[in-house]
């Protein structure tokens, strides 16, 4: 369905003056394209989707249907995966904190736990000792310098004593199976993906091990409009360019081995798959001028579209709803909150009027999962396919937010 003012009017009558649109077909297409780009070069490849980026269950079900893994960092996300039917052996638990009881349940059911810190050894050791006949699948999160100027806080410094201790633990615990080695760096630049892949391969050579899978983590740019690309200081690679950088190294290293002897290459994309798969539509509540500065206030906030609070303007579309229009050369869109810095978009040029509706694209990353319950509950999420409208998430109300409080 191509959105226009008439359709937006009808949607707002039913679902309110602010709502999200989920583009599930685009999400599925992104998953297929990313997998194809890598598998064209190195066949033994898969995706472990980063639930934390956007854990809308319908998106997670698409990943599961397409054969991908669930990459989780909490027992809440574990519950999402299990409820939508993900098999435990397709669940990978990362993250700096892990619930001991839930870790035990996942390990005993065949899931994968990537050890991030030394404290987890005692937790996993206890499970191993209490279940000597169970083979427990673990990975190790590795941290090394990829020359990006950032000291990541995730995983073990591969030059540290703690790294040697976790290797010793895995090696000397009979029913622990080291299924994978993993790294994760937030830097998305193409050259850092070359560094992380080469760093992992070098590390494995030094350790003289080849696990069943090698997981290079997340941190990829996704698809975006040129207006958004132009606001980045670095080049925005395509899926194919990431694949050519990384998968080619694996093909050169392992391509001559029989398929069943090759390690599985895993990546953990989040924003790269879901960033362009949501839009947020919000009503213009008012337009005013303060000492020559024009500000349009919306029924929506920066926390609805960009709770990580970066300063980039997302792509927007203004739907005129019939009011008298006025053209502006420098107008800011402010949010409904009482935070002075709550601006969804700066320096808009074009026509706008009270009661218009503004659509912000590329809001799929972290928006619904990080939006705080501040001042207003969150808005509904709709999936529109043709003439069919599916409510993916209902609008939150007072009871949703306050049923855990005592009045």
Secondary structure, DSSP 8 states (H G I E B T S, - for coil): ----HHHHHHHHHHH-SEEEEE-HHHHHHHHHHHHHHHHTT-SSEEEEEEGGG---HHHHHHHHHTT-EEEESSHHHHHHHHHTT--GGGEEE-SS---HHHHHHHHHTT-EEEE-STHHHHHHHHHHHHTTTS-EEEEEEEE---SSS----SSEETTSHHHHHHHHHHHH-TTEEEEEEE-------HHHHHHHHHHHHHHHHHHT---SEEE----------HHHHTT-SS----HHHHHHHHHHHHHHHHTTS-GGGS-EEEE--SHHHHTTSEEEEEEEEEEEEETTEEEEEESS-HHHH-TT-------EEEE--SS--EEEEEEEEE-SSS-TT-EEEEEEEEEE-TT-EEEE-S--SSHHHH----SS---EEEEEETTEEEEEE----HHHHHTTS--
